[in-house]
Amino acid sequence: MATIELTYQDVAEHNTKKDLYCVIHDQIYDITKFVDEHPGGEEVLLDIAGQDASEAFEDVGHSDEARESLEQLKVGILKRNPGDPKPKAPLPGAVAPQANNASAGLGVGLYAVLLIGGLLGYLGYNYLQQQQAAASA
C-alpha cells in the first residue's frame, strides 16, 4: 500500500473495530485485520483506536515477531500540526525494553520435568511392588 500522510485528526476518525488505525512512533498502522488475532484481546486495541499507542506498545515489551508483523500493517506517517500532542521524550540514557523471550521455553521444560518425574514415580512404584511380592512369597 502506498504511504500516506495523515494528521492526528485523520487518524482519530479510524476508531472502530471495522476501521482501526493507531500511531506508533509517528508511523500509522491499519490494525483492522489484526483485531481478532491480537493475543492481548481486541479490547486492548480498541482502547487505543485512533490514538498514539507508542507508550502502550513499548510498555508491553512486544517480541521481535510482533514488531515485524506491525511493519506489514503500516499505511503511512503522521503529519504533526501545531497543537498536536507531543511524543513523550525518553529519559536520557533510557533504552527500549527488550522482549522477554527467555521464559517462553519454561512451559516445555516444565512439561518435561513433570513427565520424567511421573515416569520415575511409576517405575519406583512398580519396583517396590515387585520387592514386596518377592518378600511375601
Disulfide bonds with the S-S distance in Angstrom:
none
